[in-house]
């Protein structure tokens, strides 16, 4: 995972997604989907880039702790690496359910994080 600023994320978003704007998190899946079938196999899933600037703004706007926002973005990025998407309403709902489940299961650890 790479923590960067809006400038870095905007450049990646422009170069790889043809969207010339900053965003909160980008994921670049590098694993072959077939390699994800065996949960016992070690696999390099890919890369997650998070804009710390955008995460801070979003946390302030939602009145959430920064650590919680950062954890949510990392989980969101990880789910993309595992094949989840939110292009359709059904996909978005399924992904949000999984995000909520993971956030709940990690709540104590997230609350204890000391972040930037």
N, CA, C and O of each residue as an XYZ file, in Angstrom:
464
protein
N       0.848     -1.168      0.000
C       0.000      0.000      0.000
C       0.895      1.232      0.000
O       1.922      1.275      0.678
N       0.489      2.220     -0.764
C       1.215      3.478     -0.844
C       0.304      4.598     -0.359
O      -0.817      4.748     -0.844
N       0.785      5.378      0.592
C       0.078      6.571      1.034
C       0.692      7.743      0.298
O       1.897      7.975      0.389
N      -0.118      8.476     -0.423
C       0.382      9.589     -1.212
C      -0.503     10.808     -1.059
O      -1.370     10.867     -0.187
N      -0.264     11.778     -1.925
C      -1.071     12.994     -1.896
C      -1.966     13.043     -3.141
O      -1.908     12.165     -4.002
N      -2.782     14.079     -3.211
C      -3.700     14.207     -4.349
C      -2.956     14.285     -5.679
O      -3.441     13.775     -6.689
N      -1.798     14.912     -5.689
C      -1.021     15.043     -6.927
C      -0.635     13.662     -7.471
O      -0.792     13.395     -8.663
N      -0.134     12.796     -6.601
C       0.241     11.441     -7.018
C      -0.974     10.675     -7.532
O      -0.924     10.066     -8.600
N      -2.057     10.709     -6.772
C      -3.249      9.948     -7.142
C      -3.853     10.483     -8.435
O      -4.314      9.711     -9.277
N      -3.850     11.793     -8.590
C      -4.383     12.373     -9.824
C      -3.571     11.912    -11.034
O      -4.139     11.580    -12.074
N      -2.267     11.891    -10.902
C      -1.421     11.430    -12.004
C      -1.688      9.974    -12.362
O      -1.784      9.630    -13.540
N      -1.808      9.124    -11.356
C      -2.110      7.713    -11.609
C      -3.493      7.557    -12.234
O      -3.681      6.780    -13.170
N      -4.448      8.301    -11.706
C      -5.814      8.236    -12.217
C      -5.864      8.679    -13.679
O      -6.564      8.078    -14.493
N      -5.121      9.727    -14.001
C      -5.064     10.234    -15.380
C      -4.379      9.218    -16.292
O      -4.876      8.909    -17.376
N      -3.230      8.700    -15.842
C      -2.438      7.823    -16.696
C      -3.054      6.441    -16.908
O      -2.912      5.853    -17.980
N      -3.730      5.930    -15.897
C      -4.225      4.558    -15.983
C      -5.737      4.427    -16.095
O      -6.240      3.367    -16.469
N      -6.473      5.496    -15.775
C      -7.935      5.397    -15.813
C      -8.563      6.499    -16.662
O      -9.787      6.607    -16.732
N      -7.739      7.308    -17.300
C      -8.214      8.402    -18.157
C      -9.174      9.344    -17.432
O     -10.140      9.832    -18.019
N      -8.902      9.591    -16.164
C      -9.715     10.511    -15.365
C      -8.760     11.501    -14.696
O      -8.052     11.144    -13.755
N      -8.743     12.733    -15.180
C      -7.775     13.727    -14.722
C      -8.260     14.436    -13.457
O      -8.507     15.642    -13.451
N      -8.387     13.650    -12.388
C      -8.781     14.206    -11.101
C      -8.265     13.303     -9.991
O      -8.002     12.119    -10.198
N      -8.130     13.886     -8.825
C      -7.733     13.096     -7.662
C      -8.922     12.266     -7.197
O     -10.074     12.622     -7.443
N      -8.638     11.178     -6.537
C      -9.664     10.344     -5.925
C      -9.111      9.847     -4.602
O      -7.957     10.124     -4.275
N      -9.899      9.131     -3.845
C      -9.444      8.716     -2.528
C      -8.554      7.476     -2.555
O      -7.551      7.418     -1.845
N      -8.912      6.492     -3.365
C      -8.141      5.243     -3.396
C      -8.159      4.666     -4.806
O      -9.169      4.725     -5.507
N      -7.032      4.114     -5.200
C      -6.904      3.402     -6.469
C      -6.306      2.031     -6.186
O      -5.413      1.889     -5.351
N      -6.804      1.037     -6.885
C      -6.266     -0.319     -6.773
C      -5.840     -0.785     -8.149
O      -6.515     -0.543     -9.149
N      -4.705     -1.459     -8.174
C      -4.203     -2.020     -9.419
C      -4.001     -3.509     -9.196
O      -3.008     -3.927     -8.600
N      -4.937     -4.299     -9.671
C      -4.867     -5.750     -9.499
C      -3.780     -6.313    -10.402
O      -3.725     -6.004    -11.592
N      -2.925     -7.131     -9.832
C      -1.835     -7.737    -10.590
C      -1.912     -9.257    -10.596
O      -1.165     -9.912    -11.323
N      -2.801     -9.822     -9.798
C      -2.926    -11.275     -9.718
C      -3.864    -11.781    -10.805
O      -4.856    -11.137    -11.146
N      -3.535    -12.919    -11.327
C      -4.417    -13.616    -12.254
C      -5.612    -14.132    -11.443
O      -5.418    -14.783    -10.416
N      -6.836    -13.851    -11.885
C      -8.010    -14.306    -11.119
C      -7.980    -15.795    -10.784
O      -8.506    -16.201     -9.748
N      -7.380    -16.604    -11.633
C      -7.281    -18.045    -11.360
C      -6.443    -18.321    -10.116
O      -6.677    -19.303     -9.411
N      -5.468    -17.456     -9.845
C      -4.594    -17.673     -8.690
C      -5.314    -17.419     -7.370
O      -4.795    -17.768     -6.309
N      -6.499    -16.817     -7.419
C      -7.256    -16.526     -6.199
C      -8.143    -17.692     -5.775
O      -8.760    -17.641     -4.710
N      -8.216    -18.722     -6.579
C      -9.128    -19.843     -6.299
C      -8.710    -20.654     -5.080
O      -9.570    -21.119     -4.331
N      -7.413    -20.833     -4.867
C      -6.942    -21.640     -3.739
C      -6.554    -20.719     -2.587
O      -5.536    -20.033     -2.671
N      -7.344    -20.689     -1.508
C      -7.049    -19.782     -0.397
C      -5.737    -20.096      0.302
O      -5.243    -19.275      1.075
N      -5.168    -21.255      0.051
C      -3.897    -21.611      0.671
C      -2.685    -21.084     -0.074
O      -1.581    -21.066      0.470
N      -2.879    -20.655     -1.311
C      -1.764    -20.140     -2.113
C      -1.413    -18.714     -1.709
O      -2.287    -17.906     -1.396
N      -0.121    -18.426     -1.722
C       0.330    -17.050     -1.503
C       0.305    -16.335     -2.842
O       0.826    -16.833     -3.840
N      -0.309    -15.161     -2.849
C      -0.485    -14.421     -4.095
C      -0.219    -12.945     -3.833
O      -0.689    -12.397     -2.836
N       0.529    -12.299     -4.718
C       0.668    -10.844     -4.667
C      -0.528    -10.287     -5.408
O      -0.607    -10.372     -6.634
N      -1.465     -9.714     -4.657
C      -2.724     -9.264     -5.240
C      -2.567     -8.042     -6.122
O      -3.208     -7.946     -7.168
N      -1.725     -7.109     -5.717
C      -1.567     -5.876     -6.468
C      -1.206     -4.728     -5.561
O      -0.638     -4.927     -4.487
N      -1.534     -3.532     -5.990
C      -1.150     -2.319     -5.274
C      -2.374     -1.481     -4.938
O      -3.338     -1.413     -5.701
N      -2.308     -0.844     -3.770
C      -3.351      0.077     -3.324
C      -2.680      1.419     -3.068
O      -1.681      1.495     -2.352
N      -3.227      2.467     -3.651
C      -2.739      3.831     -3.449
C      -3.846      4.639     -2.791
O      -4.975      4.667     -3.279
N      -3.523      5.294     -1.685
C      -4.504      6.087     -0.952
C      -4.024      7.532     -0.896
O      -2.862      7.790     -0.580
N      -4.904      8.463     -1.198
C      -4.586      9.882     -1.032
C      -4.875     10.277      0.412
O      -6.026     10.285      0.847
N      -3.827     10.598      1.139
C      -3.965     11.023      2.533
C      -4.735     12.345      2.591
O      -5.548     12.554      3.491
N      -4.478     13.231      1.636
C      -5.186     14.521      1.611
C      -6.698     14.322      1.479
O      -7.477     14.907      2.230
N      -7.096     13.498      0.528
C      -8.522     13.256      0.322
C      -9.113     12.515      1.515
O     -10.230     12.817      1.935
N      -8.389     11.559      2.061
C      -8.880     10.820      3.233
C      -9.117     11.775      4.403
O     -10.120     11.653      5.105
N      -8.208     12.720      4.617
C      -8.390     13.688      5.710
C      -9.629     14.558      5.475
O     -10.411     14.794      6.396
N      -9.800     15.032      4.238
C     -10.977     15.854      3.919
C     -12.264     15.072      4.138
O     -13.219     15.582      4.724
N     -12.282     13.845      3.669
C     -13.481     13.013      3.809
C     -13.773     12.720      5.282
O     -14.931     12.731      5.699
N     -12.737     12.459      6.062
C     -12.931     12.189      7.489
C     -13.504     13.416      8.188
O     -14.435     13.305      8.986
N     -12.947     14.583      7.887
C     -13.466     15.821      8.488
C     -14.919     16.060      8.082
O     -15.758     16.380      8.925
N     -15.214     15.906      6.795
C     -16.564     16.164      6.289
C     -17.585     15.220      6.929
O     -18.716     15.622      7.204
N     -17.192     13.981      7.161
C     -18.105     12.994      7.736
C     -18.007     12.945      9.269
O     -18.725     12.191      9.926
N     -17.102     13.766      9.818
C     -16.872     13.783     11.280
C     -16.525     12.402     11.814
O     -17.065     11.937     12.817
N     -15.600     11.767     11.101
C     -15.106     10.442     11.484
C     -13.635     10.552     11.830
O     -12.955     11.451     11.336
N     -13.131      9.664     12.663
C     -11.693      9.646     12.919
C     -10.927      9.343     11.624
O     -11.365      8.549     10.792
N      -9.795      9.988     11.486
C      -8.966      9.779     10.298
C      -8.576      8.313     10.157
O      -8.585      7.784      9.046
N      -8.233      7.646     11.252
C      -7.836      6.229     11.198
C      -8.957      5.373     10.620
O      -8.698      4.435      9.866
N     -10.188      5.690     10.969
C     -11.324      4.937     10.444
C     -11.470      5.148      8.944
O     -11.711      4.197      8.201
N     -11.326      6.379      8.502
C     -11.427      6.680      7.069
C     -10.325      5.978      6.291
O     -10.571      5.398      5.234
N      -9.121      6.033      6.817
C      -7.981      5.394      6.163
C      -8.204      3.885      6.085
O      -7.965      3.280      5.040
N      -8.653      3.279      7.167
C      -8.911      1.835      7.175
C      -9.993      1.478      6.154
O      -9.874      0.481      5.441
N     -11.035      2.283      6.088
C     -12.108      2.021      5.130
C     -11.580      2.055      3.696
O     -11.942      1.209      2.878
N     -10.733      3.023      3.397
C     -10.194      3.121      2.034
C      -9.292      1.937      1.708
O      -9.310      1.438      0.583
N      -8.509      1.488      2.672
C      -7.644      0.322      2.447
C      -8.504     -0.919      2.212
O      -8.225     -1.704      1.305
N      -9.540     -1.099      3.017
C     -10.448     -2.235      2.831
C     -11.124     -2.155      1.467
O     -11.234     -3.163      0.768
N     -11.573     -0.975      1.087
C     -12.203     -0.789     -0.223
C     -11.233     -1.198     -1.335
O     -11.598     -1.929     -2.257
N      -9.999     -0.716     -1.232
C      -8.992     -1.058     -2.233
C      -8.694     -2.546     -2.262
O      -8.538     -3.129     -3.335
N      -8.614     -3.161     -1.097
C      -8.352     -4.597     -1.020
C      -9.487     -5.399     -1.657
O      -9.241     -6.371     -2.371
N     -10.704     -4.998     -1.401
C     -11.833     -5.709     -2.010
C     -11.777     -5.627     -3.535
O     -12.122     -6.588     -4.222
N     -11.346     -4.494     -4.057
C     -11.164     -4.405     -5.516
C     -10.115     -5.418     -5.974
O     -10.296     -6.078     -6.997
N      -9.027     -5.544     -5.227
C      -7.985     -6.504     -5.606
C      -8.490     -7.935     -5.562
O      -7.979     -8.804     -6.269
N      -9.488     -8.175     -4.736
C     -10.065     -9.516     -4.621
C     -11.199     -9.751     -5.617
O     -11.843    -10.800     -5.596
N     -11.438     -8.768     -6.490
C     -12.412     -8.948     -7.561
C     -13.748     -8.262     -7.364
O     -14.614     -8.357     -8.234
N     -13.944     -7.576     -6.250
C     -15.204     -6.856     -6.045
C     -15.221     -5.592     -6.891
O     -14.173     -5.042     -7.230
N     -16.411     -5.144     -7.225
C     -16.563     -3.901     -7.980
C     -17.866     -3.241     -7.586
O     -18.656     -3.820     -6.840
N     -18.099     -2.031     -8.080
C     -19.332     -1.308     -7.757
C     -19.877     -0.592     -8.982
O     -20.379      0.528     -8.891
N     -19.773     -1.243    -10.114
C     -20.287     -0.657    -11.364
C     -21.803     -0.712    -11.436
O     -22.430      0.170    -12.021
N     -22.391     -1.735    -10.849
C     -23.843     -1.828    -10.823
C     -24.326     -1.638     -9.387
O     -23.552     -1.730     -8.435
N     -25.615     -1.373     -9.258
C     -26.184     -1.186     -7.918
C     -26.012     -2.446     -7.067
O     -25.663     -2.362     -5.889
N     -26.254     -3.592     -7.657
C     -26.111     -4.863     -6.932
C     -24.661     -5.073     -6.472
O     -24.416     -5.468     -5.332
N     -23.715     -4.807     -7.362
C     -22.306     -4.933     -6.994
C     -21.953     -3.968     -5.861
O     -21.269     -4.338     -4.907
N     -22.424     -2.736     -5.982
C     -22.130     -1.726     -4.964
C     -22.689     -2.142     -3.606
O     -22.021     -1.984     -2.584
N     -23.892     -2.665     -3.591
C     -24.499     -3.091     -2.334
C     -23.721     -4.250     -1.716
O     -23.490     -4.271     -0.507
N     -23.322     -5.205     -2.538
C     -22.551     -6.351     -2.033
C     -21.204     -5.895     -1.491
O     -20.760     -6.361     -0.441
N     -20.554     -4.981     -2.213
C     -19.251     -4.489     -1.767
C     -19.394     -3.703     -0.463
O     -18.568     -3.852      0.438
N     -20.417     -2.880     -0.352
C     -20.647     -2.113      0.877
C     -20.926     -3.030      2.058
O     -20.465     -2.762      3.168
N     -21.673     -4.106      1.839
C     -21.921     -5.067      2.926
C     -20.605     -5.664      3.424
O     -20.376     -5.785      4.627
N     -19.752     -6.031      2.479
C     -18.466     -6.625      2.856
C     -17.577     -5.597      3.559
O     -16.886     -5.931      4.522
N     -17.592     -4.365      3.088
C     -16.828     -3.296      3.761
C     -17.299     -3.127      5.200
O     -16.485     -3.048      6.120
N     -18.608     -3.074      5.391
C     -19.159     -2.913      6.748
C     -18.783     -4.095      7.636
O     -18.418     -3.915      8.797
N     -18.875     -5.295      7.087
C     -18.527     -6.490      7.860
C     -17.066     -6.440      8.321
O     -16.757     -6.703      9.484
N     -16.187     -6.099      7.395
C     -14.761     -6.030      7.739
C     -14.460     -4.890      8.706
O     -13.655     -5.046      9.623
N     -15.105     -3.749      8.501
C     -14.895     -2.621      9.421
C     -15.349     -2.997     10.833
O     -14.668     -2.672     11.805
N     -16.486     -3.676     10.954
C     -16.961     -4.108     12.277
C     -15.975     -5.081     12.913
O     -15.664     -4.973     14.099
N     -15.485     -6.032     12.118
C     -14.592     -7.048     12.683
C     -13.245     -6.455     13.096
O     -12.561     -7.019     13.950
N     -12.865     -5.351     12.514
C     -11.583     -4.709     12.827
C     -11.725     -3.456     13.684
O     -10.737     -2.762     13.921
N     -12.922     -3.157     14.149
C     -13.197     -1.889     14.841
C     -12.240     -1.615     15.986
O     -11.731     -0.500     16.100
N     -11.981     -2.591     16.831
C     -11.083     -2.378     17.963
C      -9.672     -2.051     17.526
O      -9.034     -1.162     18.092
N      -9.187     -2.748     16.542
C      -7.825     -2.492     16.035
C      -7.745     -1.129     15.334
O      -6.751     -0.414     15.462
N      -8.784     -0.786     14.605
C      -8.801      0.514     13.921
C      -8.794      1.638     14.932
O      -8.077      2.624     14.756
N      -9.582      1.508     15.992
C      -9.659      2.550     17.027
C      -8.313      2.736     17.714
O      -8.003      3.832     18.180
N      -7.510      1.678     17.781
C      -6.223      1.753     18.465
C      -5.094      2.262     17.563
O      -3.977      2.474     18.034
N      -5.374      2.458     16.286
C      -4.329      2.898     15.354
C      -3.834      4.302     15.702
O      -4.615      5.188     16.051
N      -2.555      4.473     15.600
C      -1.938      5.792     15.703
C      -1.471      6.133     14.284
O      -0.529      5.528     13.772
N      -2.130      7.099     13.662
C      -1.804      7.431     12.275
C      -1.331      8.861     12.159
O      -1.471      9.670     13.075
N      -0.775      9.137     11.017
C      -0.195     10.420     10.665
C      -0.869     11.598     11.332
O      -0.470     12.742     11.115
